[in-house]
Amino acid sequence: MGSGGELVRRRVLVSGHVQGVWFRQSCQEQAIHVGVAGWVRNLPDGRVEACFEGAGPAVDRMVRWCHHGPPRARVRAVLVAEERPAGASGFEVR
């Protein structure tokens, strides 16, 4: 698992049928479950944007989760950008 303690931060943009399918709430539950901080929100163009911060393996798990999302979601694409950790705590739906 490598160092595991190193904090990483990734921002994701998820497109497809991802609004109105409990994506944000499911994302929050999953993030809390794996111990990742950050936030998730709907965008006006129909995509969902999320930011995950925490240990590398946990953040990787959240990025993988975004590729399918909750059962009713139909994910078409996930764009991932690395960011500098900002000391986030908690996980909120915006």
N, CA, C and O atoms as a CHARMM CRD file, in Angstrom:
* protein
*
  376
    1    1 MET  N      0.82400  -1.19600   0.00000 PROA 1      0.00000
    2    1 MET  CA     0.00000   0.00000   0.00000 PROA 1      0.00000
    3    1 MET  C      0.86300   1.25300   0.00000 PROA 1      0.00000
    4    1 MET  O      0.31900   2.35700   0.01200 PROA 1      0.00000
    5    2 GLY  N      2.14400   1.13100  -0.01300 PROA 2      0.00000
    6    2 GLY  CA     3.01300   2.29600  -0.01900 PROA 2      0.00000
    7    2 GLY  C      2.95000   2.99600   1.31400 PROA 2      0.00000
    8    2 GLY  O      2.69900   2.36100   2.33800 PROA 2      0.00000
    9    3 SER  N      3.17800   4.32400   1.31900 PROA 3      0.00000
   10    3 SER  CA     3.16500   5.07700   2.56700 PROA 3      0.00000
   11    3 SER  C      1.76500   5.15100   3.15000 PROA 3      0.00000
   12    3 SER  O      1.61000   5.12500   4.37000 PROA 3      0.00000
   13    4 GLY  N      0.71900   5.24300   2.29200 PROA 4      0.00000
   14    4 GLY  CA    -0.64600   5.24900   2.77000 PROA 4      0.00000
   15    4 GLY  C     -1.01700   6.49800   3.54500 PROA 4      0.00000
   16    4 GLY  O     -2.17200   6.92100   3.51400 PROA 4      0.00000
   17    5 GLY  N     -0.02900   7.11500   4.26300 PROA 5      0.00000
   18    5 GLY  CA    -0.30800   8.28700   5.06300 PROA 5      0.00000
   19    5 GLY  C     -0.22400   9.58300   4.28600 PROA 5      0.00000
   20    5 GLY  O     -0.62900  10.63200   4.78700 PROA 5      0.00000
   21    6 GLU  N      0.28800   9.53000   3.08900 PROA 6      0.00000
   22    6 GLU  CA     0.44200  10.73900   2.28900 PROA 6      0.00000
   23    6 GLU  C     -0.92700  11.22500   1.79900 PROA 6      0.00000
   24    6 GLU  O     -1.69200  10.46800   1.20100 PROA 6      0.00000
   25    7 LEU  N     -1.21900  12.50300   2.06500 PROA 7      0.00000
   26    7 LEU  CA    -2.49400  13.07200   1.62400 PROA 7      0.00000
   27    7 LEU  C     -2.44700  13.42300   0.14600 PROA 7      0.00000
   28    7 LEU  O     -1.46200  13.97000  -0.35100 PROA 7      0.00000
   29    8 VAL  N     -3.51900  13.10000  -0.53600 PROA 8      0.00000
   30    8 VAL  CA    -3.67600  13.48700  -1.93400 PROA 8      0.00000
   31    8 VAL  C     -5.03700  14.14200  -2.08500 PROA 8      0.00000
   32    8 VAL  O     -5.91000  13.97000  -1.23400 PROA 8      0.00000
   33    9 ARG  N     -5.22100  14.88600  -3.15200 PROA 9      0.00000
   34    9 ARG  CA    -6.49200  15.54500  -3.43000 PROA 9      0.00000
   35    9 ARG  C     -6.76700  15.42300  -4.92400 PROA 9      0.00000
   36    9 ARG  O     -5.90600  15.72500  -5.75000 PROA 9      0.00000
   37   10 ARG  N     -7.96700  14.98100  -5.25900 PROA 10     0.00000
   38   10 ARG  CA    -8.35000  14.87700  -6.66100 PROA 10     0.00000
   39   10 ARG  C     -9.73900  15.46900  -6.85000 PROA 10     0.00000
   40   10 ARG  O    -10.64400  15.25700  -6.04300 PROA 10     0.00000
   41   11 ARG  N     -9.87900  16.21800  -7.93800 PROA 11     0.00000
   42   11 ARG  CA   -11.17300  16.76700  -8.32800 PROA 11     0.00000
   43   11 ARG  C    -11.66700  15.94700  -9.51900 PROA 11     0.00000
   44   11 ARG  O    -10.91100  15.68500 -10.45400 PROA 11     0.00000
   45   12 VAL  N    -12.93500  15.54400  -9.47900 PROA 12     0.00000
   46   12 VAL  CA   -13.49800  14.75900 -10.56800 PROA 12     0.00000
   47   12 VAL  C    -14.72800  15.45300 -11.14000 PROA 12     0.00000
   48   12 VAL  O    -15.49200  16.09900 -10.42200 PROA 12     0.00000
   49   13 LEU  N    -14.89800  15.30400 -12.44000 PROA 13     0.00000
   50   13 LEU  CA   -16.10000  15.75900 -13.14100 PROA 13     0.00000
   51   13 LEU  C    -16.72600  14.51800 -13.76100 PROA 13     0.00000
   52   13 LEU  O    -16.10800  13.83700 -14.57900 PROA 13     0.00000
   53   14 VAL  N    -17.95500  14.23700 -13.36100 PROA 14     0.00000
   54   14 VAL  CA   -18.64300  13.01800 -13.78700 PROA 14     0.00000
   55   14 VAL  C    -19.78600  13.40100 -14.71400 PROA 14     0.00000
   56   14 VAL  O    -20.65400  14.19200 -14.34500 PROA 14     0.00000
   57   15 SER  N    -19.78400  12.84100 -15.91700 PROA 15     0.00000
   58   15 SER  CA   -20.86100  13.14300 -16.86400 PROA 15     0.00000
   59   15 SER  C    -21.65400  11.89600 -17.18500 PROA 15     0.00000
   60   15 SER  O    -21.18900  10.77500 -16.97800 PROA 15     0.00000
   61   16 GLY  N    -22.86100  12.10300 -17.69400 PROA 16     0.00000
   62   16 GLY  CA   -23.78800  11.02500 -17.98900 PROA 16     0.00000
   63   16 GLY  C    -25.11200  11.34000 -17.31700 PROA 16     0.00000
   64   16 GLY  O    -25.44300  12.50700 -17.10900 PROA 16     0.00000
   65   17 HSD  N    -25.86700  10.31100 -16.97800 PROA 17     0.00000
   66   17 HSD  CA   -27.12200  10.49200 -16.23700 PROA 17     0.00000
   67   17 HSD  C    -26.76200  10.38800 -14.76100 PROA 17     0.00000
   68   17 HSD  O    -26.87900   9.32200 -14.15700 PROA 17     0.00000
   69   18 VAL  N    -26.31800  11.52100 -14.17900 PROA 18     0.00000
   70   18 VAL  CA   -25.76900  11.50700 -12.82500 PROA 18     0.00000
   71   18 VAL  C    -26.47000  12.47900 -11.87500 PROA 18     0.00000
   72   18 VAL  O    -26.09000  12.56900 -10.70800 PROA 18     0.00000
   73   19 GLN  N    -27.47600  13.20100 -12.34500 PROA 19     0.00000
   74   19 GLN  CA   -28.25500  14.06000 -11.46100 PROA 19     0.00000
   75   19 GLN  C    -29.64400  13.45900 -11.31000 PROA 19     0.00000
   76   19 GLN  O    -30.18300  12.87100 -12.24800 PROA 19     0.00000
   77   20 GLY  N    -30.21800  13.61200 -10.11900 PROA 20     0.00000
   78   20 GLY  CA   -31.53500  13.05800  -9.85700 PROA 20     0.00000
   79   20 GLY  C    -31.53100  11.55700  -9.62800 PROA 20     0.00000
   80   20 GLY  O    -32.57200  10.90900  -9.72800 PROA 20     0.00000
   81   21 VAL  N    -30.34900  10.99100  -9.31700 PROA 21     0.00000
   82   21 VAL  CA   -30.22900   9.53900  -9.10000 PROA 21     0.00000
   83   21 VAL  C    -29.54100   9.23900  -7.75400 PROA 21     0.00000
   84   21 VAL  O    -29.00200   8.14900  -7.55900 PROA 21     0.00000
   85   22 TRP  N    -29.56500  10.19800  -6.84600 PROA 22     0.00000
   86   22 TRP  CA   -28.92700  10.06900  -5.53000 PROA 22     0.00000
   87   22 TRP  C    -27.41400   9.95300  -5.60500 PROA 22     0.00000
   88   22 TRP  O    -26.79700   9.34100  -4.73300 PROA 22     0.00000
   89   23 PHE  N    -26.80800  10.53400  -6.63700 PROA 23     0.00000
   90   23 PHE  CA   -25.35600  10.45500  -6.79600 PROA 23     0.00000
   91   23 PHE  C    -24.65100  11.16700  -5.63900 PROA 23     0.00000
   92   23 PHE  O    -23.75000  10.60800  -5.01400 PROA 23     0.00000
   93   24 ARG  N    -25.06900  12.40600  -5.35900 PROA 24     0.00000
   94   24 ARG  CA   -24.37300  13.18200  -4.32100 PROA 24     0.00000
   95   24 ARG  C    -24.48500  12.53200  -2.94300 PROA 24     0.00000
   96   24 ARG  O    -23.49300  12.42100  -2.22200 PROA 24     0.00000
   97   25 GLN  N    -25.68400  12.10800  -2.58100 PROA 25     0.00000
   98   25 GLN  CA   -25.87000  11.49700  -1.27000 PROA 25     0.00000
   99   25 GLN  C    -25.10700  10.18100  -1.16000 PROA 25     0.00000
  100   25 GLN  O    -24.49500   9.90000  -0.12900 PROA 25     0.00000
  101   26 SER  N    -25.14100   9.38500  -2.20800 PROA 26     0.00000
  102   26 SER  CA   -24.40300   8.11700  -2.20700 PROA 26     0.00000
  103   26 SER  C    -22.90400   8.36000  -2.14100 PROA 26     0.00000
  104   26 SER  O    -22.17500   7.63000  -1.46900 PROA 26     0.00000
  105   27 CYS  N    -22.45100   9.38800  -2.84000 PROA 27     0.00000
  106   27 CYS  CA   -21.03400   9.75300  -2.82800 PROA 27     0.00000
  107   27 CYS  C    -20.61000  10.15200  -1.41500 PROA 27     0.00000
  108   27 CYS  O    -19.55500   9.74000  -0.93400 PROA 27     0.00000
  109   28 GLN  N    -21.44000  10.95400  -0.75900 PROA 28     0.00000
  110   28 GLN  CA   -21.13500  11.37100   0.60700 PROA 28     0.00000
  111   28 GLN  C    -21.04800  10.16000   1.53300 PROA 28     0.00000
  112   28 GLN  O    -20.10800  10.05200   2.31900 PROA 28     0.00000
  113   29 GLU  N    -22.02000   9.24900   1.44800 PROA 29     0.00000
  114   29 GLU  CA   -22.00800   8.05700   2.29300 PROA 29     0.00000
  115   29 GLU  C    -20.75100   7.23000   2.06000 PROA 29     0.00000
  116   29 GLU  O    -20.12400   6.76200   3.01000 PROA 29     0.00000
  117   30 GLN  N    -20.38600   7.05000   0.79000 PROA 30     0.00000
  118   30 GLN  CA   -19.20100   6.25800   0.44600 PROA 30     0.00000
  119   30 GLN  C    -17.93000   6.94100   0.95800 PROA 30     0.00000
  120   30 GLN  O    -17.04600   6.28100   1.50400 PROA 30     0.00000
  121   31 ALA  N    -17.84200   8.26100   0.78100 PROA 31     0.00000
  122   31 ALA  CA   -16.65300   9.00400   1.22900 PROA 31     0.00000
  123   31 ALA  C    -16.48200   8.90400   2.74100 PROA 31     0.00000
  124   31 ALA  O    -15.37300   8.69400   3.23200 PROA 31     0.00000
  125   32 ILE  N    -17.56900   9.05500   3.46900 PROA 32     0.00000
  126   32 ILE  CA   -17.49800   8.93600   4.92800 PROA 32     0.00000
  127   32 ILE  C    -17.07600   7.51300   5.30700 PROA 32     0.00000
  128   32 ILE  O    -16.27400   7.31900   6.22100 PROA 32     0.00000
  129   33 HSD  N    -17.61900   6.53300   4.60400 PROA 33     0.00000
  130   33 HSD  CA   -17.29300   5.12500   4.87200 PROA 33     0.00000
  131   33 HSD  C    -15.80100   4.83900   4.69100 PROA 33     0.00000
  132   33 HSD  O    -15.21500   4.10600   5.48700 PROA 33     0.00000
  133   34 VAL  N    -15.17900   5.41100   3.65000 PROA 34     0.00000
  134   34 VAL  CA   -13.75700   5.12800   3.39000 PROA 34     0.00000
  135   34 VAL  C    -12.82500   6.14700   4.04000 PROA 34     0.00000
  136   34 VAL  O    -11.60500   6.01200   3.94800 PROA 34     0.00000
  137   35 GLY  N    -13.38900   7.17400   4.70200 PROA 35     0.00000
  138   35 GLY  CA   -12.57300   8.14100   5.42500 PROA 35     0.00000
  139   35 GLY  C    -11.96000   9.23400   4.57200 PROA 35     0.00000
  140   35 GLY  O    -10.83900   9.67400   4.82500 PROA 35     0.00000
  141   36 VAL  N    -12.70200   9.67500   3.55300 PROA 36     0.00000
  142   36 VAL  CA   -12.21500  10.72700   2.65900 PROA 36     0.00000
  143   36 VAL  C    -12.96300  12.02700   2.94900 PROA 36     0.00000
  144   36 VAL  O    -14.17500  12.01600   3.16300 PROA 36     0.00000
  145   37 ALA  N    -12.24100  13.14200   2.95600 PROA 37     0.00000
  146   37 ALA  CA   -12.84000  14.45700   3.14700 PROA 37     0.00000
  147   37 ALA  C    -13.12500  15.09100   1.78900 PROA 37     0.00000
  148   37 ALA  O    -12.63300  14.62300   0.76200 PROA 37     0.00000
  149   38 GLY  N    -13.92400  16.16400   1.78900 PROA 38     0.00000
  150   38 GLY  CA   -14.17300  16.90900   0.55600 PROA 38     0.00000
  151   38 GLY  C    -15.61100  17.30700   0.39200 PROA 38     0.00000
  152   38 GLY  O    -16.31400  17.58200   1.36500 PROA 38     0.00000
  153   39 TRP  N    -16.04800  17.33700  -0.86000 PROA 39     0.00000
  154   39 TRP  CA   -17.40800  17.78800  -1.16800 PROA 39     0.00000
  155   39 TRP  C    -17.85300  17.25400  -2.52600 PROA 39     0.00000
  156   39 TRP  O    -17.04500  16.76500  -3.31600 PROA 39     0.00000
  157   40 VAL  N    -19.16400  17.35900  -2.77800 PROA 40     0.00000
  158   40 VAL  CA   -19.74500  16.96000  -4.06400 PROA 40     0.00000
  159   40 VAL  C    -20.89000  17.92000  -4.36800 PROA 40     0.00000
  160   40 VAL  O    -21.60500  18.34700  -3.46100 PROA 40     0.00000
  161   41 ARG  N    -21.06500  18.26300  -5.65500 PROA 41     0.00000
  162   41 ARG  CA   -22.15000  19.16700  -6.03700 PROA 41     0.00000
  163   41 ARG  C    -22.58900  18.89300  -7.47100 PROA 41     0.00000
  164   41 ARG  O    -21.83800  18.35100  -8.28100 PROA 41     0.00000
  165   42 ASN  N    -23.84400  19.28800  -7.76300 PROA 42     0.00000
  166   42 ASN  CA   -24.34800  19.26200  -9.13400 PROA 42     0.00000
  167   42 ASN  C    -23.87300  20.50800  -9.85100 PROA 42     0.00000
  168   42 ASN  O    -23.75900  21.57100  -9.24000 PROA 42     0.00000
  169   43 LEU  N    -23.59300  20.38900 -11.14600 PROA 43     0.00000
  170   43 LEU  CA   -23.26300  21.54200 -11.97600 PROA 43     0.00000
  171   43 LEU  C    -24.44400  21.85400 -12.89000 PROA 43     0.00000
  172   43 LEU  O    -25.22700  20.96000 -13.21400 PROA 43     0.00000
  173   44 PRO  N    -24.58200  23.11300 -13.30900 PROA 44     0.00000
  174   44 PRO  CA   -25.70800  23.49500 -14.17800 PROA 44     0.00000
  175   44 PRO  C    -25.75300  22.73400 -15.50200 PROA 44     0.00000
  176   44 PRO  O    -26.82300  22.60600 -16.09900 PROA 44     0.00000
  177   45 ASP  N    -24.60700  22.22600 -15.97300 PROA 45     0.00000
  178   45 ASP  CA   -24.57200  21.52200 -17.27300 PROA 45     0.00000
  179   45 ASP  C    -24.94200  20.04400 -17.17400 PROA 45     0.00000
  180   45 ASP  O    -24.84100  19.31900 -18.16300 PROA 45     0.00000
  181   46 GLY  N    -25.36900  19.58500 -15.99300 PROA 46     0.00000
  182   46 GLY  CA   -25.80200  18.20200 -15.83700 PROA 46     0.00000
  183   46 GLY  C    -24.74100  17.26700 -15.27700 PROA 46     0.00000
  184   46 GLY  O    -25.03300  16.11100 -14.97100 PROA 46     0.00000
  185   47 ARG  N    -23.51000  17.75600 -15.14100 PROA 47     0.00000
  186   47 ARG  CA   -22.45400  16.92100 -14.56200 PROA 47     0.00000
  187   47 ARG  C    -22.46500  17.03700 -13.03900 PROA 47     0.00000
  188   47 ARG  O    -23.13100  17.90300 -12.47200 PROA 47     0.00000
  189   48 VAL  N    -21.72100  16.15500 -12.39800 PROA 48     0.00000
  190   48 VAL  CA   -21.47900  16.21700 -10.96100 PROA 48     0.00000
  191   48 VAL  C    -19.98700  16.47000 -10.78300 PROA 48     0.00000
  192   48 VAL  O    -19.15700  15.84500 -11.44400 PROA 48     0.00000
  193   49 GLU  N    -19.65500  17.39300  -9.88400 PROA 49     0.00000
  194   49 GLU  CA   -18.25600  17.68600  -9.55500 PROA 49     0.00000
  195   49 GLU  C    -18.02000  17.26800  -8.11300 PROA 49     0.00000
  196   49 GLU  O    -18.85800  17.50500  -7.24300 PROA 49     0.00000
  197   50 ALA  N    -16.88000  16.64700  -7.86500 PROA 50     0.00000
  198   50 ALA  CA   -16.53300  16.25100  -6.50500 PROA 50     0.00000
  199   50 ALA  C    -15.05300  16.47500  -6.26700 PROA 50     0.00000
  200   50 ALA  O    -14.24700  16.46400  -7.19800 PROA 50     0.00000
  201   51 CYS  N    -14.71500  16.67600  -5.01400 PROA 51     0.00000
  202   51 CYS  CA   -13.32000  16.83400  -4.62700 PROA 51     0.00000
  203   51 CYS  C    -13.07800  15.89000  -3.45600 PROA 51     0.00000
  204   51 CYS  O    -13.80100  15.92600  -2.46000 PROA 51     0.00000
  205   52 PHE  N    -12.06900  15.05300  -3.57800 PROA 52     0.00000
  206   52 PHE  CA   -11.74400  14.06200  -2.55300 PROA 52     0.00000
  207   52 PHE  C    -10.34800  14.32100  -2.01500 PROA 52     0.00000
  208   52 PHE  O     -9.41200  14.53900  -2.78400 PROA 52     0.00000
  209   53 GLU  N    -10.20800  14.29800  -0.70200 PROA 53     0.00000
  210   53 GLU  CA    -8.89500  14.48700  -0.08100 PROA 53     0.00000
  211   53 GLU  C     -8.71700  13.48200   1.04300 PROA 53     0.00000
  212   53 GLU  O     -9.60200  13.29200   1.87700 PROA 53     0.00000
  213   54 GLY  N     -7.57300  12.85300   1.04700 PROA 54     0.00000
  214   54 GLY  CA    -7.27800  11.87600   2.09300 PROA 54     0.00000
  215   54 GLY  C     -6.10300  11.01300   1.69500 PROA 54     0.00000
  216   54 GLY  O     -5.31200  11.38800   0.83000 PROA 54     0.00000
  217   55 ALA  N     -5.98800   9.85900   2.32500 PROA 55     0.00000
  218   55 ALA  CA    -4.91900   8.91200   1.99900 PROA 55     0.00000
  219   55 ALA  C     -5.10400   8.43300   0.56100 PROA 55     0.00000
  220   55 ALA  O     -6.22800   8.22200   0.10700 PROA 55     0.00000
  221   56 GLY  N     -4.00800   8.26800  -0.13700 PROA 56     0.00000
  222   56 GLY  CA    -4.04800   7.88200  -1.54300 PROA 56     0.00000
  223   56 GLY  C     -4.96300   6.71400  -1.87600 PROA 56     0.00000
  224   56 GLY  O     -5.78200   6.83000  -2.78800 PROA 56     0.00000
  225   57 PRO  N     -4.85200   5.57600  -1.16000 PROA 57     0.00000
  226   57 PRO  CA    -5.71000   4.42800  -1.48800 PROA 57     0.00000
  227   57 PRO  C     -7.20800   4.72700  -1.33600 PROA 57     0.00000
  228   57 PRO  O     -8.02100   4.25300  -2.13000 PROA 57     0.00000
  229   58 ALA  N     -7.56900   5.51100  -0.31800 PROA 58     0.00000
  230   58 ALA  CA    -8.98200   5.85000  -0.10000 PROA 58     0.00000
  231   58 ALA  C     -9.49200   6.78300  -1.19400 PROA 58     0.00000
  232   58 ALA  O    -10.61000   6.61600  -1.68000 PROA 58     0.00000
  233   59 VAL  N     -8.68000   7.76100  -1.58200 PROA 59     0.00000
  234   59 VAL  CA    -9.06800   8.67700  -2.65700 PROA 59     0.00000
  235   59 VAL  C     -9.20100   7.90400  -3.96800 PROA 59     0.00000
  236   59 VAL  O    -10.14100   8.12700  -4.73200 PROA 59     0.00000
  237   60 ASP  N     -8.25900   6.99500  -4.22700 PROA 60     0.00000
  238   60 ASP  CA    -8.34800   6.15000  -5.43300 PROA 60     0.00000
  239   60 ASP  C     -9.64800   5.35900  -5.44400 PROA 60     0.00000
  240   60 ASP  O    -10.28100   5.20500  -6.48800 PROA 60     0.00000
  241   61 ARG  N    -10.03900   4.86400  -4.28900 PROA 61     0.00000
  242   61 ARG  CA   -11.28800   4.09400  -4.19200 PROA 61     0.00000
  243   61 ARG  C    -12.49500   4.96900  -4.56100 PROA 61     0.00000
  244   61 ARG  O    -13.40900   4.50700  -5.24600 PROA 61     0.00000
  245   62 MET  N    -12.49900   6.22100  -4.11100 PROA 62     0.00000
  246   62 MET  CA   -13.60300   7.12800  -4.43000 PROA 62     0.00000
  247   62 MET  C    -13.63400   7.45600  -5.92400 PROA 62     0.00000
  248   62 MET  O    -14.70600   7.53100  -6.52500 PROA 62     0.00000
  249   63 VAL  N    -12.46500   7.65000  -6.51500 PROA 63     0.00000
  250   63 VAL  CA   -12.41400   7.92600  -7.95700 PROA 63     0.00000
  251   63 VAL  C    -12.96500   6.72300  -8.72500 PROA 63     0.00000
  252   63 VAL  O    -13.72600   6.89200  -9.67800 PROA 63     0.00000
  253   64 ARG  N    -12.58600   5.51900  -8.31900 PROA 64     0.00000
  254   64 ARG  CA   -13.12900   4.31700  -8.96800 PROA 64     0.00000
  255   64 ARG  C    -14.64200   4.23500  -8.79200 PROA 64     0.00000
  256   64 ARG  O    -15.36000   3.87100  -9.72300 PROA 64     0.00000
  257   65 TRP  N    -15.13000   4.57400  -7.59100 PROA 65     0.00000
  258   65 TRP  CA   -16.58000   4.55100  -7.33600 PROA 65     0.00000
  259   65 TRP  C    -17.30900   5.48700  -8.30000 PROA 65     0.00000
  260   65 TRP  O    -18.40200   5.16700  -8.76500 PROA 65     0.00000
  261   66 CYS  N    -16.71300   6.63700  -8.60100 PROA 66     0.00000
  262   66 CYS  CA   -17.34600   7.62300  -9.49200 PROA 66     0.00000
  263   66 CYS  C    -17.55300   7.07300 -10.90800 PROA 66     0.00000
  264   66 CYS  O    -18.40100   7.58100 -11.64300 PROA 66     0.00000
  265   67 HSD  N    -16.80600   6.06400 -11.29400 PROA 67     0.00000
  266   67 HSD  CA   -16.96000   5.48700 -12.62900 PROA 67     0.00000
  267   67 HSD  C    -18.25900   4.69900 -12.79500 PROA 67     0.00000
  268   67 HSD  O    -18.65200   4.37400 -13.91600 PROA 67     0.00000
  269   68 HSD  N    -18.92500   4.39200 -11.68000 PROA 68     0.00000
  270   68 HSD  CA   -20.24300   3.72900 -11.79000 PROA 68     0.00000
  271   68 HSD  C    -21.29400   4.44300 -10.96100 PROA 68     0.00000
  272   68 HSD  O    -22.45400   4.50000 -11.36700 PROA 68     0.00000
  273   69 GLY  N    -20.91700   4.99600  -9.79700 PROA 69     0.00000
  274   69 GLY  CA   -21.86400   5.70900  -8.96200 PROA 69     0.00000
  275   69 GLY  C    -22.92600   4.79600  -8.37500 PROA 69     0.00000
  276   69 GLY  O    -22.74300   3.58000  -8.31700 PROA 69     0.00000
  277   70 PRO  N    -24.05100   5.38700  -7.93400 PROA 70     0.00000
  278   70 PRO  CA   -25.13700   4.58400  -7.35900 PROA 70     0.00000
  279   70 PRO  C    -25.87000   3.79800  -8.44900 PROA 70     0.00000
  280   70 PRO  O    -25.65100   4.04200  -9.63600 PROA 70     0.00000
  281   71 PRO  N    -26.73500   2.86000  -8.06000 PROA 71     0.00000
  282   71 PRO  CA   -27.38700   1.97100  -9.03500 PROA 71     0.00000
  283   71 PRO  C    -28.11700   2.66700 -10.19100 PROA 71     0.00000
  284   71 PRO  O    -28.06900   2.17100 -11.31700 PROA 71     0.00000
  285   72 ARG  N    -28.78200   3.78700  -9.95300 PROA 72     0.00000
  286   72 ARG  CA   -29.57000   4.42700 -11.01400 PROA 72     0.00000
  287   72 ARG  C    -28.73700   5.33400 -11.92900 PROA 72     0.00000
  288   72 ARG  O    -29.23800   5.80800 -12.94800 PROA 72     0.00000
  289   73 ALA  N    -27.48200   5.57400 -11.57300 PROA 73     0.00000
  290   73 ALA  CA   -26.62300   6.43700 -12.39500 PROA 73     0.00000
  291   73 ALA  C    -26.16200   5.71100 -13.65100 PROA 73     0.00000
  292   73 ALA  O    -26.02200   4.48800 -13.66300 PROA 73     0.00000
  293   74 ARG  N    -25.93000   6.48200 -14.70500 PROA 74     0.00000
  294   74 ARG  CA   -25.34700   5.96000 -15.94300 PROA 74     0.00000
  295   74 ARG  C    -24.16600   6.86600 -16.28500 PROA 74     0.00000
  296   74 ARG  O    -24.32200   7.87200 -16.97700 PROA 74     0.00000
  297   75 VAL  N    -23.00000   6.50100 -15.79700 PROA 75     0.00000
  298   75 VAL  CA   -21.80100   7.33000 -15.96300 PROA 75     0.00000
  299   75 VAL  C    -21.23100   7.12500 -17.36100 PROA 75     0.00000
  300   75 VAL  O    -21.02200   5.99200 -17.79600 PROA 75     0.00000
  301   76 ARG  N    -20.98100   8.23100 -18.06000 PROA 76     0.00000
  302   76 ARG  CA   -20.36800   8.16900 -19.39100 PROA 76     0.00000
  303   76 ARG  C    -18.88300   8.47800 -19.35100 PROA 76     0.00000
  304   76 ARG  O    -18.09800   7.87000 -20.07800 PROA 76     0.00000
  305   77 ALA  N    -18.49600   9.42100 -18.50300 PROA 77     0.00000
  306   77 ALA  CA   -17.08100   9.81600 -18.45300 PROA 77     0.00000
  307   77 ALA  C    -16.75200  10.39400 -17.08600 PROA 77     0.00000
  308   77 ALA  O    -17.60200  10.98200 -16.41800 PROA 77     0.00000
  309   78 VAL  N    -15.49000  10.21400 -16.68300 PROA 78     0.00000
  310   78 VAL  CA   -14.97900  10.78800 -15.44200 PROA 78     0.00000
  311   78 VAL  C    -13.64300  11.44500 -15.76000 PROA 78     0.00000
  312   78 VAL  O    -12.69900  10.77400 -16.17800 PROA 78     0.00000
  313   79 LEU  N    -13.56600  12.74600 -15.56300 PROA 79     0.00000
  314   79 LEU  CA   -12.31200  13.47400 -15.72700 PROA 79     0.00000
  315   79 LEU  C    -11.72100  13.69400 -14.34700 PROA 79     0.00000
  316   79 LEU  O    -12.43100  14.08300 -13.42000 PROA 79     0.00000
  317   80 VAL  N    -10.41600  13.44700 -14.20300 PROA 80     0.00000
  318   80 VAL  CA    -9.75900  13.53000 -12.89700 PROA 80     0.00000
  319   80 VAL  C     -8.59900  14.51700 -12.97900 PROA 80     0.00000
  320   80 VAL  O     -7.79200  14.46000 -13.90600 PROA 80     0.00000
  321   81 ALA  N     -8.52100  15.41500 -12.01100 PROA 81     0.00000
  322   81 ALA  CA    -7.41400  16.37000 -11.93800 PROA 81     0.00000
  323   81 ALA  C     -6.77700  16.29000 -10.55100 PROA 81     0.00000
  324   81 ALA  O     -7.47300  16.26000  -9.53600 PROA 81     0.00000
  325   82 GLU  N     -5.44800  16.25500 -10.52400 PROA 82     0.00000
  326   82 GLU  CA    -4.70700  16.27400  -9.26000 PROA 82     0.00000
  327   82 GLU  C     -4.68300  17.70800  -8.73700 PROA 82     0.00000
  328   82 GLU  O     -4.54100  18.65500  -9.51000 PROA 82     0.00000
  329   83 GLU  N     -4.82200  17.86100  -7.42200 PROA 83     0.00000
  330   83 GLU  CA    -4.72700  19.17500  -6.79700 PROA 83     0.00000
  331   83 GLU  C     -3.85300  19.06800  -5.55500 PROA 83     0.00000
  332   83 GLU  O     -3.58100  17.97000  -5.06900 PROA 83     0.00000
  333   84 ARG  N     -3.42000  20.19900  -5.05300 PROA 84     0.00000
  334   84 ARG  CA    -2.62700  20.23000  -3.82200 PROA 84     0.00000
  335   84 ARG  C     -3.57800  20.06100  -2.62900 PROA 84     0.00000
  336   84 ARG  O     -4.58600  20.76400  -2.55200 PROA 84     0.00000
  337   85 PRO  N     -3.27900  19.14100  -1.69600 PROA 85     0.00000
  338   85 PRO  CA    -4.13300  18.97700  -0.51900 PROA 85     0.00000
  339   85 PRO  C     -4.31600  20.30800   0.22000 PROA 85     0.00000
  340   85 PRO  O     -3.38700  21.10800   0.33000 PROA 85     0.00000
  341   86 ALA  N     -5.54500  20.52300   0.72600 PROA 86     0.00000
  342   86 ALA  CA    -5.88500  21.79300   1.36000 PROA 86     0.00000
  343   86 ALA  C     -6.28600  21.62900   2.81900 PROA 86     0.00000
  344   86 ALA  O     -6.75300  22.58200   3.44300 PROA 86     0.00000
  345   87 GLY  N     -6.10700  20.42900   3.37000 PROA 87     0.00000
  346   87 GLY  CA    -6.45600  20.21100   4.77100 PROA 87     0.00000
  347   87 GLY  C     -7.95800  20.10700   5.01400 PROA 87     0.00000
  348   87 GLY  O     -8.44800  20.51000   6.06900 PROA 87     0.00000
  349   88 ALA  N     -8.68500  19.56900   4.04100 PROA 88     0.00000
  350   88 ALA  CA   -10.14100  19.43300   4.16400 PROA 88     0.00000
  351   88 ALA  C    -10.49800  18.47000   5.28700 PROA 88     0.00000
  352   88 ALA  O     -9.75000  17.53900   5.58900 PROA 88     0.00000
  353   89 SER  N    -11.65900  18.71100   5.90200 PROA 89     0.00000
  354   89 SER  CA   -12.18800  17.77500   6.90200 PROA 89     0.00000
  355   89 SER  C    -13.69400  17.66200   6.68700 PROA 89     0.00000
  356   89 SER  O    -14.35200  18.62300   6.28900 PROA 89     0.00000
  357   90 GLY  N    -14.22200  16.48000   6.95700 PROA 90     0.00000
  358   90 GLY  CA   -15.63900  16.23500   6.73300 PROA 90     0.00000
  359   90 GLY  C    -15.92800  16.09100   5.23800 PROA 90     0.00000
  360   90 GLY  O    -15.05300  16.30200   4.39900 PROA 90     0.00000
  361   91 PHE  N    -17.16000  15.73100   4.92700 PROA 91     0.00000
  362   91 PHE  CA   -17.55000  15.61000   3.52000 PROA 91     0.00000
  363   91 PHE  C    -18.95100  16.17100   3.37400 PROA 91     0.00000
  364   91 PHE  O    -19.88200  15.70700   4.03300 PROA 91     0.00000
  365   92 GLU  N    -19.10500  17.17000   2.51200 PROA 92     0.00000
  366   92 GLU  CA   -20.39900  17.83300   2.39200 PROA 92     0.00000
  367   92 GLU  C    -20.99100  17.75500   0.99400 PROA 92     0.00000
  368   92 GLU  O    -20.27900  17.71300  -0.01000 PROA 92     0.00000
  369   93 VAL  N    -22.31100  17.73800   0.96400 PROA 93     0.00000
  370   93 VAL  CA   -23.04600  17.85900  -0.27400 PROA 93     0.00000
  371   93 VAL  C    -23.33000  19.34200  -0.43400 PROA 93     0.00000
  372   93 VAL  O    -23.92700  19.96500   0.44400 PROA 93     0.00000
  373   94 ARG  N    -22.89700  19.91000  -1.56400 PROA 94     0.00000
  374   94 ARG  CA   -23.09800  21.34900  -1.80100 PROA 94     0.00000
  375   94 ARG  C    -24.26700  21.57400  -2.72000 PROA 94     0.00000
  376   94 ARG  O    -24.59200  22.71800  -3.03700 PROA 94     0.00000
